[in-house]
Each structure stands twice: as C-alpha cells, then as structure tokens.
C-alpha cells in the first residue's frame, strides 16, 4: 500500500486537479492507495499508521538538487539520498518538504519518493535509510544548501571559561522568548559562543542576552552581545564525507583562493555536514565555486577577462573558439569569455561572450580601458576568474596587484610587470602565493617555449641555475640569420617589420631593451634579485639612429649596410656568424652582439627561433630549449597553456 501526498496548492488548481487525478488513478492500478492533500507530516503519520510500503510526496519540484537552481542553473537532481542527508539539506534551506515529516517515515524505514506533479515521468528523489552499494563510494558531497539571510549573535567574556551552566542560561532565555537557533559555534577556550538566528530575531536576541547577563556585563566579566547582520549560511552535506579525507581542507582552500572569508564554522562528529557562515554578498560565488570544485557541476568552469585584442589577443580568441567544444568534451572544462576590452570599447557578460564573434559584442558594449575593466571585474566578482593581459601597456600592468589582492588569477603576455623594479615583482609573486592564485607569464620569454616553467621545476627539485645564455629576440635572430650577400641589414630589418615580427617602429626591437627585460625575468625566476642596473646592455647600432623619427632612422640605417656586409663576409670565412646573445652568470648580466662559431648551439639558429641554454648544479652539460620564439599564434598558444594551468589550480 502507498500513501500519496499532494500539496494543497497544486491540488486546488484546475491543471493540478487533473494531474493529481491521473496520478492517483495510475497508482491505484498498482495496488491499495491512500491520498492526503495537506501537510507532509500528516502524510508521513498516515503512512506509518497504515503500514505503507512507500510515501510519495508530489510537489512542484523534481526533488532535491545538488544546489539551489536559482544560483546554479545546471544543478541536477539528487536521485538517491539518506534520511540524514535529506534532514541536513532541509534544515539549511532546501525547502523540498517539512523536515519533521522525516521522523515518522525514518522510524519505520519507509522510503520517501519526491516527485514533480507537473512532470511525473522524471525520476525525482528517493530518500531511504542508506544508499545502495553502487553509490557508497560515490562523490563525498551529496548536495549544497544555504540559508540566504541570517545574523550571528556572539556572546563572549572571561567568566564563560569553565563555568557550568552558561550555555543553559543562553538557550533558556532565548527559548523563553521564542527565538530559534539553527547553528551554534563555540570556541574551544569557551570564551565565546556564536548563535545563528534569523535577521528578524537578531536584535531581539541581543536584547534578551544582555538582559540575562546584565550583572556580568556591569562587572565587565562579559561583553554585550555582538550582532553581525547581512550574513548567509552554507551547508555542505554528504554521508560519504566521513569516509573521505581532505574534504574540509579542499573546501576551505578553494574558498580562500576565491577570496571568500568565513565568519563561523560548524561540523558535527558525524562528519556528514560542514556548515559555515559568510558575507551574504559572496553567497552566489561561494556556492558556484564549491559546486564546480567538488564535481557536482557537469563542467569545471573558468571565467576569462581578456585585455587587448591585437595580434596576440585576437589569435587567442580564435584558439578559444576553436578549442571550446574539445575542452568541454575531453576535459569537462568550460572556458567562459566573460569580459573583453580594448582601449575604446569593452564587453562584459557573466553568461559568456562568443569568442568567435567578440567584435560584435564590443561594438554593442560599454566603455573601454583598463580602469573600467578592473571596476567591472570586481563588480562581477566571479569565481575562478582569470585576467589575461595581451598588451604591452604599463598602465595595464599597474593593476595587477589590485586584481591579485581580489583573488583574480593573472596570465600575462605583457613583460612590463615581471621586469619592473624587483620590489614590485616580488610583491606580485608574494601576493599571488598568499592569496592562493596564479600569476603566470610563461610567454614573457620564448613565446610558447616552456622556459619559465622548466626553470621553476628545476628550482622546485632543489637544483640551482648557475648560468644562462640565450637568444631570446625572434626579431633580431630573424634579421641576423637573413644577412647574406643578397640581403643587407636594412633590407632584413624591413622584411622583419613587413612580416610582423618587429614592432611598427623596429628600433624598439633593435635597441635590445626587450631582450633586457627577458634576461631580467629569466634571472629572477632562477632565484636572483636582479635590477636593470645589474645588466650591461650593449647596442650594436649608433645612438643617433635611435633619435628622431622613423623616416630618419631608415635613411641612416642603410648607411650601415656596407659595414655589416663586410663583417658578415669575414665571419663567414672564419666559420662564424652574428647572434644577439644575453648572458647571466656570477650575479651579472651582459647583452651584446656576439660572433659565434660553428660549435655553438646558437650558430644554426634560423628564422624567429629562440634558444635558451641553462647550466645548473645538476646539468653541467647545459640544458637547451629551442623553438619558435615569436609570432602571434605561438604566443597565444603559450597564453592558452597558462590559462589551463589556472584551471587546474
């Protein structure tokens, strides 16, 4: 025999009456049925009295979900859960049915079926004494529920330590005034007790407690009750948590990385519920990141803000559009482009912007610029946020610290910050580590080559970088590898500019300042405290070529063609060639145009390739990393790889 319970609201509508009648008729065909329209508790009591084999509660939802669908639209229905799990979820905000109705059914081990009267074909949720064996080893967390509005009242004082009866007085006076407490947190030193109550009961609870302990407060043995408003409580629930180690550690770590601080924590010895209190403004972000991190979501999500839509930025957007479906299919990773901006226009949408159609979004968007973008990032306050800098702007780099302090990961193709004053570089690195977020800039040296990560791995294993020799300007290597009897210096420089390898003003590359920045970054990542003054930069062009405008530069450059051709020809006879090489050794750096022989790994370096040679305590025979070191596509691919590292944080 079954007992079917329908909510009075559903059973009073015309459509509801029809559906109720149909469900009752179908149930009657399967055996004896009793129908209740009214309270959940009445239905549960009737089920016990009649010895029912099941209690079906028909309502307007599919059952329990892994989180509130108004916050997590893709939260899914929990098909099976225990009485204990259902009780905990209901007590902390999951309004599927009235919690007291569980007691009668649980006492007689009567399974409860939660079904949607509007969609009877759906599975719904089944509540029973224990999970089937097939689910005992499933995910540790069954679901997340929340009380969206609550207050904390804290009672504290020296007299509370070791005094029997203090908590009895607290709860007795509150009960006498009809104030319900749904969560209690007490310090192990017993100097304070925090009580979670409804916002309406908060001020009243303070008055009642201050009255109860007025004598102790007057003697300064206790403090007046403190009220914290605008709070929310989240409960993470699951029977399997007691069998899984590290759940609480992961929970608090992921919240910390996303800048969510916790005001109070409660966990019982049963280990099936970890409850904590946070600022209500962070509720959506907290639930989203937990749902995502504990694999209750179909996909892990990363929210991307891209600054700069030039050659590298636009190439990255093309790669994002091309790889999105594969990442979702193969890695269950969803990369959401939620913000994109240039100097003039910006576009923002928490639901995501189509990376293949970002230009249209920009045309319909809002003001551009880094200042407005940072403001929007902080306003949107999305979890797992990654800021991607595909510019070369000082102004953009100045905002890194603010973003890191707000727990936003940073991926930078921009070399300005990492090569700035050492104090600034160190502050950024330290802040990222303290906040548990990433500050990654692999593409600052060698475009897509795994240089910085290799150095990081070497140092992490206890190795020490003793010497660095590198050709790290794809532009300059292209120029010097192109020199021949038929290609002059000025012609090679013009080719590099026309191919997009150099800046529009090629003097930026020819000055060697870009190589200086890269060597500083390599040395710092190798563990050295380096400033620009620690590196001797020797330019290979006369100073007068860097004065004046670009037109005058081109006129003067051609006057050097004969000189460089004569030098190239002599070096060719000697089995040598020119390479612009950066060196770090013995606490000092040097960058200059060097004559390298055929025995050097730099000799056969062609095109825009880069090469980095690392001599370490273990690698006395240098480790060599070589490959494409310039180009929008390879740089964008390196940025993409850093984004993936943020996703695995």
C-alpha positions, -999 to 999 in steps of 0.1 A, spaced: 0 0 0 12 35 -9 4 68 7 3 97 -18 6 132 -6 -1 163 -27 4 199 -18 -28 218 -12 -17 245 -37 -12 221 -66 -44 202 -58 -65 234 -59 -57 245 -94 -76 232 -124 -44 218 -141 -32 204 -108 -65 186 -101 -63 169 -135 -27 158 -129 -35 146 -93 -64 125 -106 -43 109 -133 -15 101 -108 -40 86 -83 -56 65 -110 -23 51 -122 -12 44 -86 -45 26 -79 -38 1 -107 -7 -10 -88 -24 -17 -55 -41 -1 -25 -36 37 -23 -44 63 3 -43 100 -7 -36 130 15 -39 166 5 -23 187 32 8 186 53 39 164 48 37 154 85 1 142 82 11 121 52 41 106 70 20 98 100 -7 81 79 20 61 61 32 47 95 -3 40 108 -13 21 76 20 2 74 27 17 39 55 4 18 62 39 4 54 75 9 52 96 -23 52 134 -19 41 151 -51 51 187 -53 62 213 -79 99 204 -80 118 173 -92 132 166 -57 165 176 -40 191 192 -62 228 195 -58 224 232 -52 198 260 -55 189 262 -92 183 300 -89 221 302 -82 233 271 -101 210 267 -132 227 234 -141 224 219 -107 210 184 -111 185 163 -92 199 140 -65 183 107 -73 191 89 -40 199 102 -5 196 91 30 172 103 57 202 121 74 213 138 42 177 149 35 173 163 70 205 183 69 197 197 35 162 207 46 174 223 79 198 245 59 174 259 33 164 231 9 127 236 10 116 204 -6 93 193 23 88 199 60 117 183 80 96 169 109 78 146 84 110 126 81 109 113 116 78 90 113 89 76 80 125 72 92 114 54 124 96 27 103 121 27 74 95 38 49 112 52 17 100 86 6 97 95 -31 97 132 -40 80 136 -74 71 165 -96 33 165 -103 39 185 -135 65 161 -148 56 126 -134 79 109 -159 110 123 -141 129 102 -116 127 126 -87 145 119 -54 143 87 -33 150 90 5 158 59 24 179 46 54 210 40 34 224 44 -1 226 13 -24 260 -4 -25 266 11 -60 266 46 -46 285 41 -13 318 51 -30 304 80 -49 313 116 -45 317 127 -9 294 156 -12 257 149 -19 245 184 -21 249 221 -10 221 241 6 220 275 21 201 299 43 204 331 23 196 356 51 207 353 87 225 370 115 251 360 140 248 369 177 280 364 197 282 362 235 317 365 250 335 371 282 362 358 305 336 344 330 324 319 305 355 298 308 349 266 327 317 279 343 289 252 343 255 264 331 265 293 309 251 277 277 220 266 296 213 302 305 219 313 269 195 289 254 169 290 281 164 328 279 163 326 241 137 298 241 115 317 266 113 345 241 106 321 212 140 327 195 152 297 175 189 290 169 198 268 139 235 267 143 259 271 173 296 277 172 317 277 204 354 283 207 374 255 224 386 280 250 349 286 259 354 324 258 326 329 232 295 313 218 281 324 184 245 318 175 229 318 141 194 332 140 170 348 115 175 385 107 143 393 125 154 376 157 189 391 157 183 424 175 158 408 199 183 381 208 209 407 217 184 425 240 174 392 257 210 381 262 222 415 275 193 414 300 201 379 311 238 387 317 233 423 328 251 418 361 281 401 345 283 429 318 281 456 345 311 439 362 329 437 328 331 399 332 312 396 300 307 417 269 275 430 255 261 407 227 275 415 193 253 413 162 266 406 127 240 412 100 239 406 63 253 370 66 244 337 49 250 300 59 261 273 36 259 236 44 279 210 25 262 176 31 271 140 23 272 107 41 304 98 22 323 127 37 330 105 68 349 81 45 368 107 25 398 125 39 406 161 30 371 173 21 372 201 46 407 211 36 398 213 -1 366 231 8 383 259 27 412 261 3 390 267 -27 370 293 -9 402 310 2 416 311 -34 384 328 -45 386 355 -17 357 342 4 364 346 41 345 325 67 330 341 98 320 309 116 323 271 111 303 242 124 309 205 120 295 176 140 313 144 149 291 126 123 312 143 96 283 145 72 277 182 74 302 211 72 284 244 78 299 278 76 288 315 77 299 341 51 290 375 39 257 373 21 271 392 -9 295 363 -15 268 336 -14 264 330 -51 302 330 -57 308 305 -28 281 281 -39 293 282 -75 329 275 -67 320 246 -44 296 231 -68 323 233 -95 352 222 -74 335 191 -60 324 179 -94 287 185 -88 287 205 -119 288 189 -154 318 211 -162 345 228 -143 344 265 -153 369 292 -157 358 328 -162 381 348 -185 387 385 -188 408 395 -218 425 428 -221 440 436 -256 426 424 -289 457 430 -311 476 403 -329 481 380 -298 447 388 -283 428 381 -315 448 349 -321 440 337 -285 403 344 -291 404 323 -323 420 295 -304 395 297 -276 366 295 -301 382 265 -318 391 246 -286 360 253 -265 340 222 -276 370 199 -273 378 211 -238 342 205 -227 341 171 -243 375 157 -233 384 177 -201 350 186 -188 363 222 -188 342 252 -198 362 283 -205 338 313 -204 349 345 -220 331 369 -197 349 401 -205 369 416 -233 382 451 -238 404 473 -259 413 510 -254 380 522 -268 353 496 -261 347 467 -237 320 440 -234 310 420 -203 286 392 -197 286 367 -169 268 342 -191 297 343 -216 306 361 -248 311 342 -281 348 343 -287 343 339 -325 320 369 -325 337 392 -299 339 422 -323 301 424 -325 300 422 -287 325 451 -285 305 472 -309 274 469 -287 294 471 -254 304 498 -230 334 520 -224 369 505 -228 401 509 -210 418 491 -182 403 512 -154 368 504 -164 377 467 -169 391 463 -134 360 480 -120 338 455 -139 359 425 -128 355 435 -91 318 442 -95 310 409 -113 331 391 -86 330 358 -104 347 326 -91 377 311 -108 384 344 -126 415 348 -148 426 382 -161 446 378 -194 469 407 -205 477 406 -242 490 442 -242 524 458 -237 510 485 -216 525 500 -184 490 512 -173 476 477 -175 505 462 -156 499 487 -128 466 470 -120 480 435 -114 484 440 -76 447 451 -72 435 421 -91 457 396 -72 445 411 -39 409 404 -50 419 367 -58 419 371 -96 444 349 -114 466 367 -139 481 354 -171 504 380 -188 519 381 -222 529 417 -211 565 418 -198 563 451 -180 554 439 -145 578 409 -143 607 430 -154 598 461 -134 615 470 -101 624 439 -81 603 451 -52 572 452 -74 580 419 -90 584 403 -56 552 419 -42 532 405 -71 547 370 -66 542 371 -29 506 383 -31 497 356 -56 512 329 -33 495 344 -2 461 346 -19 464 311 -35 460 324 -70 483 322 -101 504 349 -116 518 333 -148 539 348 -176 554 319 -194 552 338 -228 573 367 -215 603 347 -226 604 325 -257 567 329 -266 553 294 -264 585 277 -253 584 260 -218 612 281 -204 600 297 -171 581 265 -161 613 245 -167 633 268 -145 606 266 -119 606 228 -119 644 227 -117 644 250 -86 615 232 -70 636 200 -72 665 217 -54 686 224 -85 704 258 -88 707 277 -121 743 288 -125 745 303 -160 720 314 -186 729 320 -223 701 329 -246 690 343 -279 655 355 -270 646 380 -296 629 363 -325 630 396 -344 668 401 -341 676 364 -348 655 367 -380 674 397 -390 709 383 -384 700 349 -399 688 366 -430 720 386 -436 737 374 -468 754 387 -499 720 395 -514 702 406 -482 715 437 -464 710 448 -429 684 474 -437 666 450 -461 665 423 -433 651 448 -408 624 459 -433 615 422 -440 611 416 -403 588 445 -400 567 436 -430 564 400 -418 550 413 -384 580 400 -364 591 435 -353 572 464 -338 560 491 -363 589 511 -350 617 485 -353 640 505 -331 621 491 -301 635 456 -311 669 468 -323 676 487 -291 678 454 -272 655 466 -244 631 438 -250 660 413 -246 670 431 -214 635 426 -199 636 389 -208 670 383 -193 659 401 -161 628 378 -159 649 347 -165 674 356 -138 647 365 -113 629 332 -120 662 315 -114 663 329 -79 684 361 -83 675 395 -71 681 414 -103 676 450 -113 682 465 -148 714 481 -135 728 446 -130 728 440 -167 753 456 -193 733 462 -225 755 469 -255 736 481 -285 750 473 -320 737 505 -337 750 540 -332 730 562 -307 720 587 -334 698 560 -351 675 560 -321 670 598 -322 644 615 -344 615 599 -362 612 566 -381 618 581 -415 652 595 -405 660 561 -389 655 543 -423 677 568 -441 705 564 -416 702 526 -413 711 519 -450 744 537 -444 755 508 -422 747 481 -448 782 480 -463 799 479 -429 777 449 -417 782 431 -450 820 434 -448 819 420 -412 795 392 -422 817 381 -451 848 380 -429 829 360 -403 817 335 -429 853 329 -439 861 322 -403 832 298 -398 813 322 -376 781 343 -376 765 371 -356 739 365 -329 725 389 -303 731 370 -271 720 376 -235 741 360 -207 737 358 -169 765 344 -147 781 352 -114 755 377 -104 759 398 -136 742 401 -169 755 410 -204 737 415 -236 756 422 -268 761 412 -305 785 382 -304 805 363 -330 796 326 -325 814 297 -341 800 265 -357 805 247 -324 779 270 -306 743 258 -304 735 294 -315 752 291 -349 725 272 -368 696 291 -352 673 302 -380 643 325 -385 625 337 -354 636 308 -333 648 313 -297 673 293 -278 679 292 -240 709 273 -226 708 266 -188 738 254 -168 728 242 -134 743 223 -105 730 191 -120 731 200 -157 768 209 -161 763 200 -197 738 227 -205 702 220 -210 690 236 -242 654 247 -250 649 258 -286 620 266 -309 597 293 -323 602 325 -302 579 349 -320 546 351 -337 510 357 -326 499 321 -328 527 305 -307 525 333 -282 487 329 -279 492 292 -275 515 298 -246 489 321 -230 463 294 -236 485 269 -218 489 293 -188 451 296 -187 448 258 -185 473 259 -156 450 283 -138 421 260 -144 439 231 -127 447 253 -97 
